[in-house]
Amino acid sequence: MHIHYISEQNSILNHFLAQIRDVTIQKDSMRFRKNIERIGEIMAYELSKTLEYKEVDVQTPLGIKHTTTLAEPVVLCSILRAGLALHTGFLNTFDNAENGFVSAYRHHYNQDDKFEILVEYQAAPSFENKNLILIDPMLATGQSIVAVLNKLHLEQKPKEIHIAVVIAAPEGIRFLEQNLPSNCHLWVAALDEKLNEKNYIIPGLGDAGDLAYGSKL
């Protein structure tokens, strides 16, 4: 798996990452969503540098400009509900992309810390021979991403698979390396220290879905 750590070089990305972690700023859910969206725009821009382009001629009012544009279609697919704000940032950049949405959540079947990942809903276009970008803000154990990809491309084969996460734990990255094809790309805005005993990212930021959209039952 090809791993891209975007925050290794200082940029405005780190400013937005600091704000989404700040417990005081987190109280403003609109600002949290907007910062996640901004992070998505930055990540999409960095990812766009690795895609294939084709030469085109554009007619301007004063002549012809020889330039380039994306050569292959892009499909954005987000894991509900936490991925929605990040999805918006990617869609602001890849504004012609097709869009898909999948639900995945931890089911604690014994009412303890043990869980399985349930994938119950999907609405996605065909991504046969297209660039599939799977979007999820938090990469903790990695089980959700693997479960979703297994469900999504049992029959369809994307040209490339890109996974975009805001914050990742080393354990989740190792799980993806062990369970996904070697030609996948993983885009990480920030790498954190570890998972705790409940499989939450430390220091992390809390529950991204709750911070963006309110607590759930």
C-alpha positions, 0 to 999 in steps of 0.5 A: 500500500502506498501511504501519503502523510500530508501533514509532514510538511508544515502548511495551513492544513496543520492549522485546521487540524489543530482546531478540530482537536481543540476542545474549546473550538469543538463546541462550535459544530459549524466551525468543526464541519467547516474545518473538516471540509477545508481539510478535505479540499487540501487533501483532494488537491494533494491527491489530484497531483497523482492522477492521470491527465490528458492534453486539451485545447481550450478556446478563450476569447482571444485564442487557443490555450493548450492545457491538461484536464483529468483523464479518468472519472472520479467516484467519491464514496463516503462512510456515513455519517462522519464522512459527510463534511470531509466528502463536501471538501473533496466534492468542492475540488472534484466537482464533476465526480460521481458520488456514493454513500455507505453506512458502517458502524461498530456493533457491540453484540455483547454490550462490551468493548468487543464489536463487529462492523456492520455495513447495512446501506449503500448507494453508489454508482458504477466505479468500473475502471474509475478512480475510487476515493473512499472517505472516512475521517478516522482510521482506528482499527481499519475494520470499517474501511476493509468491510466497506471495500469488500462490499463495494467491489466484489464485482466491480474493479476500480482503476485505482483505490484511494482512501482518505482519512483525517486522523489515523492510528498505526494499528489501523494502517497495519490492518489495511496493509495486511488486508488490502491490495498493495496498489491502494493509496492511503492519504493521511492528514495526521498520524496519531500515537495509538489506540486505547483499550476501547479502540479509540484513537489517542490523542485523536479528537473524539467522535467526529460524527457527534462533533459535526452533527450532534450526539446520537442515541 
